[in-house]
Amino acid sequence: MTSDTSVGTSDPQRLDLSAAFFLAQEPPYAAGTAPVAVRISQGDGPVRLALGHPATSMNVLLTLDDQGRIREETLTDTKHLVTRRFVYSDNG
């Protein structure tokens, strides 16, 4: 995560937490809805979704795994760039 996109991001850090806790705590997911949601992938490749939250100036790009879980996330708002990769305990 960075608040200064001119210097790049920091080294990855591992966080162990449940999916339910993560979704309940994170601003773009806690409400359970996205005002704007568009599937931007086509064909047999990974599902990619773009979510927009205009009221908070937040945008999210998600890549889902074959079980519909978040695999990668890029989140931007007016002051932050957050990139995350998710690894689930059932697949290493």
C-alpha positions as CSV (number, residue, x, y, z in Angstrom):
1,M,0.0,0.0,0.0
2,T,1.2,3.5,-0.7
3,S,0.0,7.0,-0.4
4,D,2.8,8.2,-2.7
5,T,2.5,6.5,-6.1
6,S,5.7,8.1,-7.3
7,V,7.8,5.8,-5.1
8,G,6.1,2.5,-5.6
9,T,4.8,0.0,-3.1
10,S,6.4,-1.6,-0.1
11,D,7.4,-5.2,0.2
12,P,4.6,-7.7,0.6
13,Q,3.4,-8.6,4.1
14,R,1.5,-11.7,5.1
15,L,-1.7,-11.3,7.1
16,D,-3.6,-14.3,8.4
17,L,-7.3,-13.6,8.8
18,S,-10.6,-15.2,7.9
19,A,-12.5,-14.2,4.8
20,A,-15.6,-13.3,6.8
21,F,-13.5,-10.9,9.0
22,F,-11.8,-9.3,6.0
23,L,-15.1,-8.7,4.1
24,A,-16.8,-7.3,7.2
25,Q,-13.9,-4.8,7.9
26,E,-12.9,-3.6,4.5
27,P,-14.7,-0.4,3.3
28,P,-15.4,-1.5,-0.2
29,Y,-17.0,-4.8,0.9
30,A,-18.5,-4.1,4.3
31,A,-21.7,-2.6,2.9
32,G,-22.2,-5.7,0.8
33,T,-22.9,-3.8,-2.4
34,A,-21.0,-1.8,-5.1
35,P,-22.9,1.1,-6.8
36,V,-21.1,0.3,-10.0
37,A,-20.0,-3.3,-10.9
38,V,-18.9,-4.5,-14.3
39,R,-17.4,-7.7,-15.5
40,I,-14.4,-6.7,-17.7
41,S,-13.1,-10.2,-18.6
42,Q,-14.4,-12.3,-21.4
43,G,-14.0,-15.9,-22.4
44,D,-12.4,-18.7,-20.4
45,G,-9.8,-16.6,-18.6
46,P,-10.0,-15.5,-15.0
47,V,-13.0,-13.4,-14.0
48,R,-12.1,-9.8,-13.6
49,L,-14.5,-7.3,-12.0
50,A,-14.4,-3.5,-11.8
51,L,-16.2,-2.0,-8.8
52,G,-16.9,1.7,-8.4
53,H,-17.9,3.6,-5.3
54,P,-18.4,7.1,-6.6
55,A,-19.5,8.6,-3.2
56,T,-16.1,7.7,-1.7
57,S,-14.0,8.1,-4.9
58,M,-13.0,4.4,-4.5
59,N,-12.4,2.0,-7.4
60,V,-11.5,-1.7,-7.1
61,L,-10.3,-4.1,-9.7
62,L,-10.7,-7.7,-8.7
63,T,-9.5,-11.0,-10.2
64,L,-11.4,-14.0,-9.0
65,D,-10.2,-17.6,-8.7
66,D,-12.1,-20.6,-10.1
67,Q,-14.2,-20.7,-6.9
68,G,-15.3,-17.1,-7.1
69,R,-12.9,-15.9,-4.4
70,I,-10.8,-12.8,-4.6
71,R,-7.3,-13.7,-5.9
72,E,-6.0,-10.2,-6.6
73,E,-7.2,-6.8,-5.8
74,T,-6.1,-3.3,-6.8
75,L,-7.9,-0.5,-4.9
76,T,-7.5,3.2,-5.5
77,D,-9.0,6.2,-3.9
78,T,-8.0,9.9,-4.0
79,K,-4.9,9.3,-1.8
80,H,-4.0,5.6,-1.9
81,L,-3.0,2.7,-4.1
82,V,-3.5,-0.7,-2.5
83,T,-2.5,-4.0,-4.3
84,R,-3.2,-7.3,-2.6
85,R,-2.8,-11.0,-3.5
86,F,-4.9,-13.5,-1.6
87,V,-3.8,-17.1,-0.8
88,Y,-6.3,-19.4,0.8
89,S,-5.3,-22.1,3.2
90,D,-7.0,-24.8,1.2
91,N,-4.7,-24.2,-1.8
92,G,-1.4,-23.2,-0.2
